[in-house]
């Protein structure tokens, strides 16, 4: 936050640019930075990239869908109550492989929402995940 003459402004500039800007106009500052990765569209795009790679791997090895199904069963048992998102994923995973992989890369609101509770944990290697995360870092 930036306090100037009784007004509070919220800025999301990088710290160094922010400091230069403030110093150039002679203002004091006490601020909280908003991390760039909190941008929802960037997170959604990163999730889409992760799921695109999952889709490629599932297309090449459809048996990987069993791991997603196992994740759903384990999570539902651990939770004790059925999750609506996991129930939706169950229905999707009962579709033909081509439909599942098409859904994974779909840009609909529903697909974007469900990617936030993806059952595909364990499909990508740590190196694959890291490469995608690094490509979306600031």
N, CA, C and O atoms as CSV, one atom per row, in Angstrom:
chain,resi,resn,atom,element,x,y,z
A,1,UNK,N,N,0.843,-1.174,0.000
A,1,UNK,CA,C,0.000,0.000,0.000
A,1,UNK,C,C,0.888,1.236,0.000
A,1,UNK,O,O,2.015,1.209,0.495
A,2,UNK,N,N,0.386,2.272,-0.538
A,2,UNK,CA,C,1.099,3.530,-0.610
A,2,UNK,C,C,0.236,4.591,0.036
A,2,UNK,O,O,-0.921,4.778,-0.343
A,3,UNK,N,N,0.794,5.282,1.008
A,3,UNK,CA,C,0.047,6.356,1.665
A,3,UNK,C,C,0.563,7.684,1.147
A,3,UNK,O,O,1.758,7.968,1.239
A,4,UNK,N,N,-0.303,8.474,0.619
A,4,UNK,CA,C,0.098,9.779,0.084
A,4,UNK,C,C,-1.021,10.773,0.340
A,4,UNK,O,O,-2.113,10.650,-0.214
A,5,UNK,N,N,-0.744,11.752,1.178
A,5,UNK,CA,C,-1.714,12.802,1.475
A,5,UNK,C,C,-3.061,12.224,1.896
A,5,UNK,O,O,-4.105,12.659,1.410
A,6,UNK,N,N,-3.038,11.222,2.821
A,6,UNK,CA,C,-4.273,10.675,3.363
A,6,UNK,C,C,-4.971,9.662,2.477
A,6,UNK,O,O,-6.036,9.170,2.849
A,7,UNK,N,N,-4.422,9.331,1.327
A,7,UNK,CA,C,-5.050,8.358,0.437
A,7,UNK,C,C,-4.212,7.085,0.432
A,7,UNK,O,O,-2.989,7.139,0.557
A,8,UNK,N,N,-4.861,5.966,0.288
A,8,UNK,CA,C,-4.164,4.691,0.214
A,8,UNK,C,C,-4.389,4.129,-1.181
A,8,UNK,O,O,-5.524,3.984,-1.636
A,9,UNK,N,N,-3.307,3.821,-1.837
A,9,UNK,CA,C,-3.373,3.243,-3.174
A,9,UNK,C,C,-2.777,1.845,-3.120
A,9,UNK,O,O,-1.799,1.626,-2.405
A,10,UNK,N,N,-3.328,0.917,-3.840
A,10,UNK,CA,C,-2.765,-0.429,-3.909
A,10,UNK,C,C,-2.099,-0.574,-5.266
A,10,UNK,O,O,-2.720,-0.393,-6.314
A,11,UNK,N,N,-0.839,-0.901,-5.215
A,11,UNK,CA,C,-0.063,-1.054,-6.435
A,11,UNK,C,C,0.446,-2.479,-6.547
A,11,UNK,O,O,0.715,-3.122,-5.533
A,12,UNK,N,N,0.579,-2.974,-7.752
A,12,UNK,CA,C,1.137,-4.307,-7.940
A,12,UNK,C,C,2.342,-4.239,-8.870
A,12,UNK,O,O,2.488,-5.069,-9.768
A,13,UNK,N,N,3.189,-3.266,-8.658
A,13,UNK,CA,C,4.422,-3.155,-9.407
A,13,UNK,C,C,5.505,-3.950,-8.706
A,13,UNK,O,O,5.418,-4.211,-7.506
A,14,UNK,N,N,6.531,-4.337,-9.460
A,14,UNK,CA,C,7.648,-4.998,-8.819
A,14,UNK,C,C,8.287,-4.031,-7.836
A,14,UNK,O,O,8.271,-2.819,-8.049
A,15,UNK,N,N,8.851,-4.568,-6.759
A,15,UNK,CA,C,9.374,-3.742,-5.685
A,15,UNK,C,C,10.385,-2.705,-6.168
A,15,UNK,O,O,10.308,-1.544,-5.765
A,16,UNK,N,N,11.320,-3.093,-7.011
A,16,UNK,CA,C,12.346,-2.135,-7.432
A,16,UNK,C,C,11.735,-0.993,-8.232
A,16,UNK,O,O,12.082,0.166,-8.004
A,17,UNK,N,N,10.846,-1.287,-9.151
A,17,UNK,CA,C,10.183,-0.237,-9.930
A,17,UNK,C,C,9.331,0.630,-9.010
A,17,UNK,O,O,9.263,1.848,-9.175
A,18,UNK,N,N,8.690,-0.002,-8.052
A,18,UNK,CA,C,7.852,0.696,-7.099
A,18,UNK,C,C,8.675,1.682,-6.283
A,18,UNK,O,O,8.280,2.835,-6.110
A,19,UNK,N,N,9.829,1.225,-5.779
A,19,UNK,CA,C,10.694,2.093,-4.981
A,19,UNK,C,C,11.213,3.264,-5.807
A,19,UNK,O,O,11.252,4.395,-5.322
A,20,UNK,N,N,11.611,3.002,-7.051
A,20,UNK,CA,C,12.104,4.070,-7.922
A,20,UNK,C,C,11.001,5.096,-8.155
A,20,UNK,O,O,11.240,6.302,-8.096
A,21,UNK,N,N,9.790,4.607,-8.421
A,21,UNK,CA,C,8.661,5.499,-8.648
A,21,UNK,C,C,8.410,6.379,-7.423
A,21,UNK,O,O,8.244,7.592,-7.551
A,22,UNK,N,N,8.382,5.776,-6.255
A,22,UNK,CA,C,8.127,6.544,-5.043
A,22,UNK,C,C,9.227,7.560,-4.765
A,22,UNK,O,O,8.950,8.710,-4.424
A,23,UNK,N,N,10.462,7.131,-4.912
A,23,UNK,CA,C,11.576,8.041,-4.657
A,23,UNK,C,C,11.552,9.211,-5.640
A,23,UNK,O,O,11.895,10.336,-5.279
A,24,UNK,N,N,11.151,8.944,-6.868
A,24,UNK,CA,C,11.163,9.999,-7.884
A,24,UNK,C,C,10.155,11.107,-7.584
A,24,UNK,O,O,10.332,12.244,-8.022
A,25,UNK,N,N,9.108,10.780,-6.845
A,25,UNK,CA,C,8.119,11.801,-6.493
A,25,UNK,C,C,8.200,12.193,-5.023
A,25,UNK,O,O,7.354,12.940,-4.532
A,26,UNK,N,N,9.217,11.693,-4.318
A,26,UNK,CA,C,9.459,12.090,-2.940
A,26,UNK,C,C,8.471,11.561,-1.928
A,26,UNK,O,O,8.203,12.239,-0.936
A,27,UNK,N,N,7.922,10.386,-2.132
A,27,UNK,CA,C,6.950,9.816,-1.198
A,27,UNK,C,C,7.600,8.760,-0.312
A,27,UNK,O,O,8.545,8.090,-0.727
A,28,UNK,N,N,7.085,8.612,0.923
A,28,UNK,CA,C,7.502,7.520,1.789
A,28,UNK,C,C,6.569,6.344,1.511
A,28,UNK,O,O,5.490,6.531,0.949
A,29,UNK,N,N,6.966,5.162,1.890
A,29,UNK,CA,C,6.126,4.016,1.590
A,29,UNK,C,C,6.163,2.947,2.668
A,29,UNK,O,O,7.162,2.749,3.359
A,30,UNK,N,N,5.047,2.277,2.779
A,30,UNK,CA,C,4.873,1.084,3.597
A,30,UNK,C,C,3.915,0.228,2.784
A,30,UNK,O,O,2.720,0.516,2.716
A,31,UNK,N,N,4.433,-0.811,2.177
A,31,UNK,CA,C,3.602,-1.521,1.213
A,31,UNK,C,C,3.626,-3.031,1.420
A,31,UNK,O,O,4.533,-3.597,2.030
A,32,UNK,N,N,2.584,-3.646,0.882
A,32,UNK,CA,C,2.480,-5.095,0.846
A,32,UNK,C,C,2.378,-5.464,-0.622
A,32,UNK,O,O,1.478,-5.002,-1.323
A,33,UNK,N,N,3.295,-6.290,-1.085
A,33,UNK,CA,C,3.296,-6.661,-2.501
A,33,UNK,C,C,2.318,-7.804,-2.741
A,33,UNK,O,O,2.193,-8.712,-1.919
A,34,UNK,N,N,1.647,-7.750,-3.842
A,34,UNK,CA,C,0.770,-8.823,-4.266
A,34,UNK,C,C,1.575,-9.707,-5.200
A,34,UNK,O,O,2.024,-9.227,-6.241
A,35,UNK,N,N,1.778,-10.983,-4.874
A,35,UNK,CA,C,2.593,-11.820,-5.746
A,35,UNK,C,C,1.947,-11.991,-7.116
A,35,UNK,O,O,0.727,-12.100,-7.240
A,36,UNK,N,N,2.791,-12.011,-8.135
A,36,UNK,CA,C,2.306,-12.117,-9.508
A,36,UNK,C,C,1.537,-13.420,-9.703
A,36,UNK,O,O,0.568,-13.453,-10.461
A,37,UNK,N,N,1.956,-14.500,-9.029
A,37,UNK,CA,C,1.310,-15.793,-9.236
A,37,UNK,C,C,-0.118,-15.836,-8.696
A,37,UNK,O,O,-0.813,-16.830,-8.903
A,38,UNK,N,N,-0.572,-14.798,-8.017
A,38,UNK,CA,C,-1.948,-14.794,-7.533
A,38,UNK,C,C,-2.933,-14.434,-8.642
A,38,UNK,O,O,-4.145,-14.523,-8.446
A,39,UNK,N,N,-2.435,-14.039,-9.771
A,39,UNK,CA,C,-3.271,-13.706,-10.905
A,39,UNK,C,C,-4.008,-14.969,-11.366
A,39,UNK,O,O,-3.373,-15.917,-11.829
A,40,UNK,N,N,-5.324,-14.991,-11.245
A,40,UNK,CA,C,-6.102,-16.196,-11.546
A,40,UNK,C,C,-5.965,-16.662,-12.981
A,40,UNK,O,O,-5.903,-17.867,-13.224
A,41,UNK,N,N,-5.917,-15.763,-13.927
A,41,UNK,CA,C,-5.822,-16.209,-15.320
A,41,UNK,C,C,-4.491,-16.903,-15.566
A,41,UNK,O,O,-4.426,-17.862,-16.336
A,42,UNK,N,N,-3.433,-16.432,-14.924
A,42,UNK,CA,C,-2.123,-17.072,-15.077
A,42,UNK,C,C,-2.149,-18.469,-14.441
A,42,UNK,O,O,-1.602,-19.413,-15.010
A,43,UNK,N,N,-2.766,-18.603,-13.295
A,43,UNK,CA,C,-2.891,-19.903,-12.637
A,43,UNK,C,C,-3.725,-20.846,-13.501
A,43,UNK,O,O,-3.388,-22.021,-13.643
A,44,UNK,N,N,-4.808,-20.335,-14.076
A,44,UNK,CA,C,-5.647,-21.161,-14.954
A,44,UNK,C,C,-4.874,-21.617,-16.184
A,44,UNK,O,O,-5.007,-22.765,-16.607
A,45,UNK,N,N,-4.072,-20.735,-16.758
A,45,UNK,CA,C,-3.269,-21.099,-17.934
A,45,UNK,C,C,-2.223,-22.149,-17.572
A,45,UNK,O,O,-1.976,-23.078,-18.341
A,46,UNK,N,N,-1.613,-22.000,-16.406
A,46,UNK,CA,C,-0.627,-22.990,-15.957
A,46,UNK,C,C,-1.314,-24.343,-15.743
A,46,UNK,O,O,-0.772,-25.381,-16.121
A,47,UNK,N,N,-2.499,-24.333,-15.141
A,47,UNK,CA,C,-3.243,-25.566,-14.933
A,47,UNK,C,C,-3.602,-26.215,-16.272
A,47,UNK,O,O,-3.538,-27.436,-16.419
A,48,UNK,N,N,-3.977,-25.389,-17.233
A,48,UNK,CA,C,-4.281,-25.905,-18.568
A,48,UNK,C,C,-3.045,-26.560,-19.187
A,48,UNK,O,O,-3.150,-27.622,-19.800
A,49,UNK,N,N,-1.885,-25.938,-19.031
A,49,UNK,CA,C,-0.639,-26.508,-19.567
A,49,UNK,C,C,-0.318,-27.843,-18.893
A,49,UNK,O,O,0.086,-28.795,-19.560
A,50,UNK,N,N,-0.498,-27.912,-17.580
A,50,UNK,CA,C,-0.270,-29.173,-16.868
A,50,UNK,C,C,-1.204,-30.262,-17.380
A,50,UNK,O,O,-0.786,-31.398,-17.605
A,51,UNK,N,N,-2.478,-29.903,-17.563
A,51,UNK,CA,C,-3.460,-30.887,-18.013
A,51,UNK,C,C,-3.286,-31.252,-19.485
A,51,UNK,O,O,-3.663,-32.350,-19.894
A,52,UNK,N,N,-2.728,-30.361,-20.277
A,52,UNK,CA,C,-2.424,-30.696,-21.676
A,52,UNK,C,C,-1.368,-31.796,-21.715
A,52,UNK,O,O,-1.454,-32.718,-22.527
A,53,UNK,N,N,-0.377,-31.696,-20.841
A,53,UNK,CA,C,0.643,-32.748,-20.775
A,53,UNK,C,C,0.045,-34.042,-20.236
A,53,UNK,O,O,0.385,-35.125,-20.714
A,54,UNK,N,N,-0.837,-33.945,-19.250
A,54,UNK,CA,C,-1.538,-35.130,-18.744
A,54,UNK,C,C,-2.323,-35.770,-19.894
A,54,UNK,O,O,-2.297,-36.989,-20.061
A,55,UNK,N,N,-3.012,-34.960,-20.675
A,55,UNK,CA,C,-3.804,-35.479,-21.802
A,55,UNK,C,C,-2.925,-36.243,-22.791
A,55,UNK,O,O,-3.314,-37.306,-23.275
A,56,UNK,N,N,-1.748,-35.708,-23.090
A,56,UNK,CA,C,-0.816,-36.402,-23.997
A,56,UNK,C,C,-0.409,-37.759,-23.425
A,56,UNK,O,O,-0.372,-38.761,-24.140
A,57,UNK,N,N,-0.105,-37.776,-22.134
A,57,UNK,CA,C,0.334,-39.022,-21.511
A,57,UNK,C,C,-0.806,-40.041,-21.447
A,57,UNK,O,O,-0.588,-41.234,-21.658
A,58,UNK,N,N,-2.016,-39.568,-21.157
A,58,UNK,CA,C,-3.176,-40.461,-21.094
A,58,UNK,C,C,-3.504,-40.995,-22.480
A,58,UNK,O,O,-3.854,-42.166,-22.625
A,59,UNK,N,N,-3.395,-40.163,-23.486
A,59,UNK,CA,C,-3.653,-40.601,-24.865
A,59,UNK,C,C,-2.682,-41.729,-25.244
A,59,UNK,O,O,-3.062,-42.696,-25.905
A,60,UNK,N,N,-1.427,-41.586,-24.811
A,60,UNK,CA,C,-0.423,-42.604,-25.115
A,60,UNK,C,C,-0.570,-43.849,-24.244
A,60,UNK,O,O,-0.223,-44.950,-24.672
A,61,UNK,N,N,-1.080,-43.681,-23.028
A,61,UNK,CA,C,-1.219,-44.803,-22.084
A,61,UNK,C,C,-2.534,-44.653,-21.325
A,61,UNK,O,O,-2.543,-44.159,-20.197
A,62,UNK,N,N,-3.655,-45.076,-21.935
A,62,UNK,CA,C,-4.974,-44.911,-21.314
A,62,UNK,C,C,-5.113,-45.534,-19.919
A,62,UNK,O,O,-5.995,-45.141,-19.155
A,63,UNK,N,N,-4.271,-46.479,-19.588
A,63,UNK,CA,C,-4.339,-47.099,-18.254
A,63,UNK,C,C,-4.040,-46.084,-17.151
A,63,UNK,O,O,-4.346,-46.335,-15.986
A,64,UNK,N,N,-3.446,-44.940,-17.504
A,64,UNK,CA,C,-3.200,-43.890,-16.514
A,64,UNK,C,C,-4.500,-43.357,-15.916
A,64,UNK,O,O,-4.493,-42.797,-14.820
A,65,UNK,N,N,-5.616,-43.527,-16.630
A,65,UNK,CA,C,-6.905,-43.096,-16.090
A,65,UNK,C,C,-7.246,-43.861,-14.810
A,65,UNK,O,O,-7.971,-43.359,-13.951
A,66,UNK,N,N,-6.715,-45.078,-14.692
A,66,UNK,CA,C,-6.960,-45.853,-13.478
A,66,UNK,C,C,-6.381,-45.154,-12.254
A,66,UNK,O,O,-6.968,-45.210,-11.173
A,67,UNK,N,N,-5.240,-44.499,-12.412
A,67,UNK,CA,C,-4.648,-43.783,-11.278
A,67,UNK,C,C,-5.556,-42.638,-10.841
A,67,UNK,O,O,-5.734,-42.402,-9.646
A,68,UNK,N,N,-6.132,-41.925,-11.817
A,68,UNK,CA,C,-7.070,-40.846,-11.481
A,68,UNK,C,C,-8.299,-41.408,-10.777
A,68,UNK,O,O,-8.787,-40.818,-9.813
A,69,UNK,N,N,-8.796,-42.532,-11.249
A,69,UNK,CA,C,-9.951,-43.170,-10.594
A,69,UNK,C,C,-9.607,-43.589,-9.169
A,69,UNK,O,O,-10.412,-43.415,-8.254
A,70,UNK,N,N,-8.410,-44.140,-8.984
A,70,UNK,CA,C,-7.964,-44.541,-7.645
A,70,UNK,C,C,-7.849,-43.326,-6.722
A,70,UNK,O,O,-8.218,-43.396,-5.550
A,71,UNK,N,N,-7.341,-42.224,-7.249
A,71,UNK,CA,C,-7.246,-40.992,-6.455
A,71,UNK,C,C,-8.618,-40.547,-5.984
A,71,UNK,O,O,-8.796,-40.182,-4.822
A,72,UNK,N,N,-9.583,-40.580,-6.885
A,72,UNK,CA,C,-10.945,-40.173,-6.532
A,72,UNK,C,C,-11.489,-41.055,-5.409
A,72,UNK,O,O,-12.032,-40.547,-4.428
A,73,UNK,N,N,-11.345,-42.367,-5.551
A,73,UNK,CA,C,-11.841,-43.290,-4.515
A,73,UNK,C,C,-11.164,-43.014,-3.183
A,73,UNK,O,O,-11.830,-42.952,-2.149
A,74,UNK,N,N,-9.857,-42.850,-3.199
A,74,UNK,CA,C,-9.115,-42.609,-1.953
A,74,UNK,C,C,-9.541,-41.296,-1.311
A,74,UNK,O,O,-9.737,-41.235,-0.097
A,75,UNK,N,N,-9.686,-40.243,-2.114
A,75,UNK,CA,C,-10.062,-38.933,-1.580
A,75,UNK,C,C,-11.481,-38.934,-1.022
A,75,UNK,O,O,-11.756,-38.309,0.002
A,76,UNK,N,N,-12.385,-39.646,-1.709
A,76,UNK,CA,C,-13.764,-39.720,-1.217
A,76,UNK,C,C,-13.832,-40.478,0.109
A,76,UNK,O,O,-14.585,-40.099,1.005
A,77,UNK,N,N,-13.042,-41.551,0.233
A,77,UNK,CA,C,-13.015,-42.303,1.489
A,77,UNK,C,C,-12.421,-41.465,2.608
A,77,UNK,O,O,-12.915,-41.493,3.735
A,78,UNK,N,N,-11.375,-40.729,2.310
A,78,UNK,CA,C,-10.719,-39.897,3.322
A,78,UNK,C,C,-11.609,-38.744,3.759
A,78,UNK,O,O,-11.591,-38.338,4.921
A,79,UNK,N,N,-12.388,-38.220,2.816
A,79,UNK,CA,C,-13.245,-37.066,3.104
A,79,UNK,C,C,-14.480,-37.463,3.906
A,79,UNK,O,O,-14.983,-36.681,4.712
A,80,UNK,N,N,-14.961,-38.669,3.683
A,80,UNK,CA,C,-16.136,-39.122,4.421
A,80,UNK,C,C,-17.459,-38.699,3.804
A,80,UNK,O,O,-18.484,-39.340,4.034
A,81,UNK,N,N,-17.445,-37.626,3.023
A,81,UNK,CA,C,-18.673,-37.202,2.352
A,81,UNK,C,C,-18.360,-36.976,0.877
A,81,UNK,O,O,-17.256,-36.557,0.528
A,82,UNK,N,N,-19.331,-37.254,0.016
A,82,UNK,CA,C,-19.075,-37.126,-1.411
A,82,UNK,C,C,-18.836,-35.667,-1.829
A,82,UNK,O,O,-19.530,-34.755,-1.380
A,83,UNK,N,N,-17.872,-35.479,-2.669
A,83,UNK,CA,C,-17.569,-34.162,-3.213
A,83,UNK,C,C,-18.236,-34.034,-4.581
A,83,UNK,O,O,-18.158,-34.948,-5.403
A,84,UNK,N,N,-18.885,-32.912,-4.819
A,84,UNK,CA,C,-19.539,-32.713,-6.118
A,84,UNK,C,C,-18.529,-32.716,-7.254
A,84,UNK,O,O,-18.782,-33.285,-8.316
A,85,UNK,N,N,-17.376,-32.075,-7.029
A,85,UNK,CA,C,-16.352,-32.030,-8.075
A,85,UNK,C,C,-15.830,-33.429,-8.379
A,85,UNK,O,O,-15.650,-33.789,-9.543
A,86,UNK,N,N,-15.588,-34.213,-7.341
A,86,UNK,CA,C,-15.091,-35.572,-7.581
A,86,UNK,C,C,-16.145,-36.431,-8.260
A,86,UNK,O,O,-15.810,-37.295,-9.070
A,87,UNK,N,N,-17.410,-36.207,-7.942
A,87,UNK,CA,C,-18.489,-36.941,-8.623
A,87,UNK,C,C,-18.516,-36.578,-10.110
A,87,UNK,O,O,-18.739,-37.438,-10.962
A,88,UNK,N,N,-18.288,-35.296,-10.412
A,88,UNK,CA,C,-18.216,-34.885,-11.819
A,88,UNK,C,C,-17.044,-35.557,-12.516
A,88,UNK,O,O,-17.169,-36.035,-13.643
A,89,UNK,N,N,-15.894,-35.588,-11.828
A,89,UNK,CA,C,-14.718,-36.245,-12.407
A,89,UNK,C,C,-14.987,-37.726,-12.645
A,89,UNK,O,O,-14.543,-38.275,-13.653
A,90,UNK,N,N,-15.700,-38.375,-11.743
A,90,UNK,CA,C,-16.039,-39.800,-11.922
A,90,UNK,C,C,-16.809,-40.003,-13.220
A,90,UNK,O,O,-16.515,-40.915,-13.993
A,91,UNK,N,N,-17.795,-39.146,-13.451
A,91,UNK,CA,C,-18.586,-39.251,-14.686
A,91,UNK,C,C,-17.706,-39.019,-15.912
A,91,UNK,O,O,-17.826,-39.734,-16.907
A,92,UNK,N,N,-16.838,-38.036,-15.846
A,92,UNK,CA,C,-15.948,-37.731,-16.980
A,92,UNK,C,C,-15.021,-38.916,-17.251
A,92,UNK,O,O,-14.822,-39.296,-18.405
A,93,UNK,N,N,-14.456,-39.499,-16.201
A,93,UNK,CA,C,-13.510,-40.603,-16.361
A,93,UNK,C,C,-14.176,-41.883,-16.864
A,93,UNK,O,O,-13.483,-42.808,-17.287
A,94,UNK,N,N,-15.499,-41.952,-16.825
A,94,UNK,CA,C,-16.217,-43.097,-17.392
A,94,UNK,C,C,-16.485,-42.924,-18.879
A,94,UNK,O,O,-17.084,-43.799,-19.506
A,95,UNK,N,N,-16.050,-41.809,-19.448
A,95,UNK,CA,C,-16.198,-41.536,-20.881
A,95,UNK,C,C,-15.040,-42.182,-21.645
A,95,UNK,O,O,-14.043,-42.581,-21.043
A,96,UNK,N,N,-15.172,-42.285,-22.971
A,96,UNK,CA,C,-14.054,-42.783,-23.775
A,96,UNK,C,C,-12.814,-41.888,-23.612
A,96,UNK,O,O,-12.932,-40.690,-23.353
A,97,UNK,N,N,-11.646,-42.476,-23.766
A,97,UNK,CA,C,-10.370,-41.770,-23.560
A,97,UNK,C,C,-10.301,-40.471,-24.357
A,97,UNK,O,O,-9.857,-39.450,-23.833
A,98,UNK,N,N,-10.736,-40.498,-25.614
A,98,UNK,CA,C,-10.675,-39.286,-26.445
A,98,UNK,C,C,-11.502,-38.149,-25.852
A,98,UNK,O,O,-11.101,-36.987,-25.920
A,99,UNK,N,N,-12.644,-38.478,-25.275
A,99,UNK,CA,C,-13.478,-37.453,-24.650
A,99,UNK,C,C,-12.832,-36.914,-23.370
A,99,UNK,O,O,-12.905,-35.719,-23.086
A,100,UNK,N,N,-12.203,-37.800,-22.606
A,100,UNK,CA,C,-11.524,-37.365,-21.374
A,100,UNK,C,C,-10.386,-36.422,-21.722
A,100,UNK,O,O,-10.258,-35.352,-21.126
A,101,UNK,N,N,-9.559,-36.812,-22.681
A,101,UNK,CA,C,-8.411,-35.969,-23.033
A,101,UNK,C,C,-8.857,-34.648,-23.656
A,101,UNK,O,O,-8.211,-33.621,-23.455
A,102,UNK,N,N,-9.945,-34.667,-24.402
A,102,UNK,CA,C,-10.470,-33.412,-24.961
A,102,UNK,C,C,-10.950,-32.498,-23.834
A,102,UNK,O,O,-10.736,-31.286,-23.880
A,103,UNK,N,N,-11.598,-33.079,-22.825
A,103,UNK,CA,C,-12.070,-32.279,-21.696
A,103,UNK,C,C,-10.904,-31.660,-20.924
A,103,UNK,O,O,-11.000,-30.523,-20.463
A,104,UNK,N,N,-9.819,-32.393,-20.784
A,104,UNK,CA,C,-8.671,-31.901,-20.020
A,104,UNK,C,C,-8.114,-30.592,-20.584
A,104,UNK,O,O,-7.554,-29.784,-19.842
A,105,UNK,N,N,-8.263,-30.384,-21.880
A,105,UNK,CA,C,-7.711,-29.171,-22.508
A,105,UNK,C,C,-8.798,-28.195,-22.956
A,105,UNK,O,O,-8.526,-27.211,-23.645
A,106,UNK,N,N,-10.015,-28.484,-22.555
A,106,UNK,CA,C,-11.133,-27.611,-22.898
A,106,UNK,C,C,-11.008,-26.283,-22.160
A,106,UNK,O,O,-10.545,-26.237,-21.020
A,107,UNK,N,N,-11.426,-25.203,-22.821
A,107,UNK,CA,C,-11.334,-23.873,-22.214
A,107,UNK,C,C,-12.679,-23.381,-21.657
A,107,UNK,O,O,-12.892,-22.177,-21.511
A,108,UNK,N,N,-13.562,-24.301,-21.357
A,108,UNK,CA,C,-14.870,-23.927,-20.800
A,108,UNK,C,C,-14.732,-23.572,-19.321
A,108,UNK,O,O,-13.736,-23.909,-18.681
A,109,UNK,N,N,-15.742,-22.889,-18.789
A,109,UNK,CA,C,-15.755,-22.561,-17.357
A,109,UNK,C,C,-15.766,-23.831,-16.517
A,109,UNK,O,O,-15.104,-23.907,-15.482
A,110,UNK,N,N,-16.515,-24.818,-16.965
A,110,UNK,CA,C,-16.606,-26.076,-16.217
A,110,UNK,C,C,-15.252,-26.776,-16.155
A,110,UNK,O,O,-14.833,-27.228,-15.089
A,111,UNK,N,N,-14.570,-26.868,-17.288
A,111,UNK,CA,C,-13.266,-27.527,-17.311
A,111,UNK,C,C,-12.256,-26.761,-16.452
A,111,UNK,O,O,-11.467,-27.365,-15.725
A,112,UNK,N,N,-12.287,-25.441,-16.540
A,112,UNK,CA,C,-11.383,-24.611,-15.729
A,112,UNK,C,C,-11.647,-24.838,-14.248
A,112,UNK,O,O,-10.712,-24.970,-13.457
A,113,UNK,N,N,-12.917,-24.883,-13.875
A,113,UNK,CA,C,-13.293,-25.115,-12.471
A,113,UNK,C,C,-12.837,-26.488,-12.002
A,113,UNK,O,O,-12.267,-26.618,-10.918
A,114,UNK,N,N,-13.085,-27.511,-12.811
A,114,UNK,CA,C,-12.742,-28.868,-12.393
A,114,UNK,C,C,-11.235,-29.116,-12.371
A,114,UNK,O,O,-10.762,-29.946,-11.595
A,115,UNK,N,N,-10.484,-28.420,-13.200
A,115,UNK,CA,C,-9.023,-28.575,-13.146
A,115,UNK,C,C,-8.472,-28.149,-11.786
A,115,UNK,O,O,-7.373,-28.554,-11.406
A,116,UNK,N,N,-9.237,-27.328,-11.046
A,116,UNK,CA,C,-8.804,-26.910,-9.713
A,116,UNK,C,C,-8.902,-28.051,-8.691
A,116,UNK,O,O,-8.316,-27.966,-7.611
A,117,UNK,N,N,-9.627,-29.099,-9.022
A,117,UNK,CA,C,-9.727,-30.269,-8.144
A,117,UNK,C,C,-9.436,-31.532,-8.954
A,117,UNK,O,O,-10.177,-32.513,-8.903
A,118,UNK,N,N,-8.359,-31.475,-9.682
A,118,UNK,CA,C,-7.974,-32.539,-10.603
A,118,UNK,C,C,-7.582,-33.831,-9.893
A,118,UNK,O,O,-6.845,-33.803,-8.908
A,119,UNK,N,N,-8.076,-34.965,-10.396
A,119,UNK,CA,C,-7.693,-36.252,-9.816
A,119,UNK,C,C,-6.421,-36.835,-10.444
A,119,UNK,O,O,-6.096,-37.999,-10.211
A,120,UNK,N,N,-5.708,-36.043,-11.229
A,120,UNK,CA,C,-4.562,-36.565,-11.972
A,120,UNK,C,C,-3.232,-36.440,-11.237
A,120,UNK,O,O,-2.171,-36.449,-11.860
A,121,UNK,N,N,-3.290,-36.326,-9.920
A,121,UNK,CA,C,-2.061,-36.298,-9.125
A,121,UNK,C,C,-1.289,-37.588,-9.358
A,121,UNK,O,O,-1.862,-38.677,-9.349
A,122,UNK,N,N,0.010,-37.455,-9.564
A,122,UNK,CA,C,0.857,-38.627,-9.755
A,122,UNK,C,C,1.057,-39.023,-11.202
A,122,UNK,O,O,1.814,-39.952,-11.481
A,123,UNK,N,N,0.402,-38.348,-12.130
A,123,UNK,CA,C,0.564,-38.670,-13.553
A,123,UNK,C,C,1.843,-38.029,-14.100
A,123,UNK,O,O,2.602,-38.664,-14.832
A,124,UNK,N,N,2.067,-36.779,-13.741
A,124,UNK,CA,C,3.265,-36.074,-14.208
A,124,UNK,C,C,4.425,-36.323,-13.252
A,124,UNK,O,O,4.234,-36.481,-12.046
A,125,UNK,N,N,5.624,-36.355,-13.811
A,125,UNK,CA,C,6.810,-36.471,-12.967
A,125,UNK,C,C,7.089,-35.108,-12.339
A,125,UNK,O,O,6.571,-34.086,-12.790
A,126,UNK,N,N,7.904,-35.108,-11.307
A,126,UNK,CA,C,8.281,-33.841,-10.664
A,126,UNK,C,C,8.986,-32.929,-11.665
A,126,UNK,O,O,8.771,-31.717,-11.654
A,127,UNK,N,N,9.819,-33.494,-12.523
A,127,UNK,CA,C,10.534,-32.694,-13.531
A,127,UNK,C,C,9.560,-32.064,-14.524
A,127,UNK,O,O,9.742,-30.914,-14.922
A,128,UNK,N,N,8.541,-32.796,-14.923
A,128,UNK,CA,C,7.544,-32.256,-15.852
A,128,UNK,C,C,6.773,-31.111,-15.196
A,128,UNK,O,O,6.567,-30.060,-15.802
A,129,UNK,N,N,6.356,-31.325,-13.970
A,129,UNK,CA,C,5.624,-30.272,-13.238
A,129,UNK,C,C,6.503,-29.038,-13.059
A,129,UNK,O,O,6.059,-27.914,-13.295
A,130,UNK,N,N,7.747,-29.251,-12.641
A,130,UNK,CA,C,8.657,-28.141,-12.393
A,130,UNK,C,C,8.885,-27.323,-13.663
A,130,UNK,O,O,8.909,-26.093,-13.615
A,131,UNK,N,N,9.051,-28.000,-14.794
A,131,UNK,CA,C,9.279,-27.294,-16.058
A,131,UNK,C,C,8.097,-26.383,-16.398
A,131,UNK,O,O,8.291,-25.253,-16.846
A,132,UNK,N,N,6.892,-26.868,-16.189
A,132,UNK,CA,C,5.713,-26.042,-16.477
A,132,UNK,C,C,5.600,-24.903,-15.474
A,132,UNK,O,O,5.328,-23.765,-15.858
A,133,UNK,N,N,5.804,-25.191,-14.203
A,133,UNK,CA,C,5.748,-24.128,-13.190
A,133,UNK,C,C,6.786,-23.051,-13.480
A,133,UNK,O,O,6.489,-21.862,-13.366
A,134,UNK,N,N,7.996,-23.452,-13.853
A,134,UNK,CA,C,9.052,-22.482,-14.155
A,134,UNK,C,C,8.696,-21.639,-15.374
A,134,UNK,O,O,9.018,-20.452,-15.423
A,135,UNK,N,N,8.036,-22.242,-16.353
A,135,UNK,CA,C,7.667,-21.481,-17.544
A,135,UNK,C,C,6.592,-20.427,-17.253
A,135,UNK,O,O,6.401,-19.497,-18.037
A,136,UNK,N,N,5.890,-20.578,-16.119
A,136,UNK,CA,C,4.863,-19.617,-15.728
A,136,UNK,C,C,5.284,-18.750,-14.551
A,136,UNK,O,O,4.467,-18.004,-14.013
A,137,UNK,N,N,6.543,-18.837,-14.143
A,137,UNK,CA,C,6.999,-17.994,-13.037
A,137,UNK,C,C,7.352,-16.630,-13.568
A,137,UNK,O,O,7.500,-16.444,-14.776
A,138,UNK,N,N,7.490,-15.666,-12.665
A,138,UNK,CA,C,7.762,-14.284,-13.082
A,138,UNK,C,C,9.164,-14.087,-13.572
A,138,UNK,O,O,9.534,-12.977,-13.954
